[in-house]
């Protein structure tokens, strides 16, 4: 995650139909676009839910 990039708001959502948005979120969390799409399928599009899912799965989820 870029140092000047603000943290996402808890109610932000990830639009998996928008390839650029998926890429931005993948970069934000330090994972692949496929992992973003899998997480959204598993828990829905809310960023907070996706982040929690990624942390549960052992991904970096933007930590650090």
N, C-alpha and C positions, 0 to 999 in steps of 0.2 A: 504494500500500500504506500502510495506517495505520501511524504510527510505533510504536505499542505492540503491533502484531500480530506474533506470533512467526513466524519463517520456517518454512515447512513442513518436516517431516521428509522425508529423501530417499525413504523407502519409502511415503509417503502416496500415495493414489490419488484420482482424480477420478471420481465417480459421475455419469455423464451422464444417468442416469435420475432424478436428484434435481435439479429445477430450481433450488432455493435454493442447492445446493452449486455448481452450474454458475455461477450469478450471483456467488457469493462468490469463486470462482476467477477469473472474468472480471474482477471488480473488483480482485482481488489483482494480476493480471498487467496490468491496464490495457487490456484488449481486450474484444471482444464475446463473448457466450455462443456465437455461431456459430463464432467462431474457436477457442474452447475445444473445442467438439465436433469440429471439423475436425482439430485437433491430436491429440485422443484417438484419432480414427479412423486418423490417420497413424502414430502411434507407441505407442499403448496408453495406459492410464490412470495410469501412474506419473508423479507430479508432476515428478520430476527429468527424465524423458524429454520430457515436455510442455514444460518450461521450456527445455531444450536445443533442441528443435524450434522453439520460438517465437523464440529468439535467432538460430537459423540463418535463420529467415524474416525477420528484421529487426524483430520486435515488441519492445516494451520488456521483456516477460517479468518484470515486477516489479523491474527494475533501478532503482536510485536511491533 
